[in-house]
Amino acid sequence: MTRTVSEGYLSFEFNEDWYVIKYDEQSYYRKTLSQSMESGFKATDIVGAYRNSICLLLEIKDYRGKSKKRLTGRKELIHNFKLKVKDTILGIIGGFLKDNRGADWNEIAMALIHKSKKPKIYLWIEQERQTNRANKKRIKSSRDTLQKCLQKEMNWLTDSKNVRLLWMDNYEKALPGVIAHNLPGAGK
């Protein structure tokens, strides 16, 4: 059975090989973690398990549409991403230890600690499409730099090949069994 999760102007359809949840909508996160400490815990948008053995943490930034957000500077973006990944991992393990009866935590926690598989840590960024050749070249260079920075910052957790910067045109190999769609209002 497929599961569809929406975030921003994007919708993700996960096939039956996936068990996914929208992490920040889980009651344990809302009632316990987001209320913890002064600033609360941060959360990646989607966490999941692929074929019960690979853990996915997916953060989505959609900078398109009617309510365009300011594109965050690279250092700030990476810092927030690191916090979200760290806090999400702590939350998954904490949720499993505190309430291991819940299937939400069992599959994902088991995939996270699977010895032979490293977690997949992905940042999905959507921006307005560029038609200008110079802008396309600048965006490609910026994406390449961001990808390298993300891999360096996540080397404490997983191999660099498991840390990816994704967008609508490059996700299919990284996310098998997933179909991404633009929702109305996404812009061009």
C-alpha positions in Angstrom: 0.0 0.0 0.0 1.4 3.4 -0.9 1.7 6.3 1.5 1.5 9.9 0.4 3.2 12.7 2.4 3.0 16.4 1.5 5.3 19.2 2.5 5.2 22.7 1.0 4.2 22.5 -2.7 5.5 18.9 -3.0 3.8 15.5 -2.6 5.7 12.3 -2.2 4.2 8.9 -2.9 6.1 6.1 -1.2 5.4 2.5 -2.4 4.9 -0.6 -0.2 8.7 -1.0 0.3 8.6 2.1 2.5 7.4 2.7 6.0 7.3 6.5 6.4 5.9 9.0 8.8 5.7 12.8 8.8 7.9 13.1 11.9 6.8 16.4 13.4 3.1 15.3 13.3 3.7 12.3 15.6 2.2 12.7 19.0 5.4 11.8 20.8 7.2 14.6 19.0 4.5 17.1 19.5 3.7 16.3 23.1 7.2 15.5 24.4 10.1 16.6 22.2 8.9 19.9 20.8 8.1 21.0 24.4 11.6 19.9 25.7 14.2 22.3 26.6 14.0 26.0 25.8 14.0 25.8 22.0 12.5 22.3 21.7 13.8 19.6 19.5 14.1 20.2 15.8 12.7 17.6 13.3 13.3 16.5 9.8 10.1 16.5 7.8 10.0 12.8 6.9 11.5 9.7 8.5 11.2 6.2 7.2 12.5 2.7 6.7 13.1 1.2 3.3 12.7 -2.5 3.2 13.0 -2.6 7.0 16.8 -2.1 6.8 17.6 1.5 5.6 16.7 4.5 7.6 15.8 7.7 5.7 15.8 11.2 7.2 14.4 13.7 4.6 14.3 17.5 5.1 12.3 19.5 2.5 12.8 23.1 1.7 10.4 24.5 -1.0 11.2 28.0 -2.0 8.5 28.4 -4.6 5.0 29.5 -4.9 2.9 32.3 -3.5 4.5 32.5 -0.1 8.1 32.3 -1.3 10.5 32.1 1.7 13.8 33.7 1.7 16.5 31.3 0.6 18.6 30.8 3.7 22.3 31.3 3.5 24.4 28.2 3.2 25.9 28.3 6.7 22.5 28.8 8.3 20.9 26.1 6.2 23.6 23.6 7.0 23.5 24.5 10.7 19.7 24.0 10.9 19.9 20.8 8.9 22.6 19.4 11.3 20.4 20.2 14.3 17.3 18.6 12.7 19.2 15.4 11.9 20.8 15.2 15.3 17.5 15.9 17.1 15.5 13.5 14.9 17.9 10.7 15.6 17.7 11.4 19.4 13.9 11.5 19.1 13.6 8.3 17.2 15.8 6.4 19.7 14.0 8.1 22.6 10.6 7.3 21.2 11.6 3.7 20.7 12.9 3.4 24.3 10.0 5.2 25.9 7.2 3.7 23.9 8.6 0.7 22.1 5.0 -0.7 21.7 4.4 1.8 18.9 5.1 0.5 15.4 6.0 4.1 14.4 9.2 3.8 16.3 10.0 0.1 16.0 10.6 -0.1 12.2 12.4 3.2 12.0 14.6 2.7 15.1 15.6 -0.8 13.9 16.5 0.6 10.4 18.5 3.4 12.0 20.6 1.0 14.0 20.9 -1.7 11.3 24.6 -2.6 11.4 25.1 -3.3 7.7 23.2 -0.3 6.3 24.0 3.3 6.9 21.2 5.9 7.2 20.3 8.1 4.2 20.3 11.7 5.0 18.7 13.9 2.3 18.0 17.5 1.9 15.5 18.3 -0.8 15.5 21.9 -2.1 13.1 23.2 -4.7 13.6 26.6 -6.3 12.0 28.5 -9.1 13.1 27.1 -12.5 15.8 29.0 -14.2 15.9 29.5 -17.9 18.8 31.9 -18.1 22.1 29.9 -18.9 24.2 32.0 -16.4 21.7 31.4 -13.6 21.6 27.6 -14.3 25.4 27.5 -14.2 25.4 29.5 -10.9 22.8 27.2 -9.4 24.7 24.0 -10.4 27.8 25.4 -8.8 25.9 26.3 -5.7 24.3 22.9 -5.4 27.7 21.1 -5.9 29.2 23.2 -3.1 26.2 22.6 -0.8 26.3 18.9 -1.5 30.0 18.7 -0.5 29.4 20.8 2.7 26.5 18.5 3.7 28.6 15.4 3.2 31.4 16.8 5.3 29.0 17.8 8.1 27.3 14.4 8.2 30.4 12.3 8.2 29.9 11.6 11.9 26.8 9.6 11.1 27.1 8.0 7.6 29.2 7.7 4.5 29.3 10.7 2.1 27.5 8.7 -0.6 24.5 8.5 1.7 24.2 12.3 2.1 22.5 13.9 -0.9 21.0 17.1 -2.0 17.8 16.4 -4.0 15.3 18.2 -6.1 12.6 17.3 -8.6 15.1 16.5 -11.5 17.5 14.2 -9.6 15.7 12.2 -6.9 14.7 9.0 -8.6 18.0 7.0 -8.1 18.3 8.2 -4.5 14.7 7.4 -3.6 13.6 4.1 -5.3 9.9 3.5 -5.1 9.1 7.2 -4.6 7.2 9.5 -7.0 7.3 13.2 -6.3 4.7 15.6 -7.6 4.3 19.3 -7.6 1.2 20.6 -5.9 -0.9 23.6 -7.2 0.7 26.9 -6.4 4.3 25.5 -6.8 5.0 28.0 -9.6 7.0 27.0 -12.7 
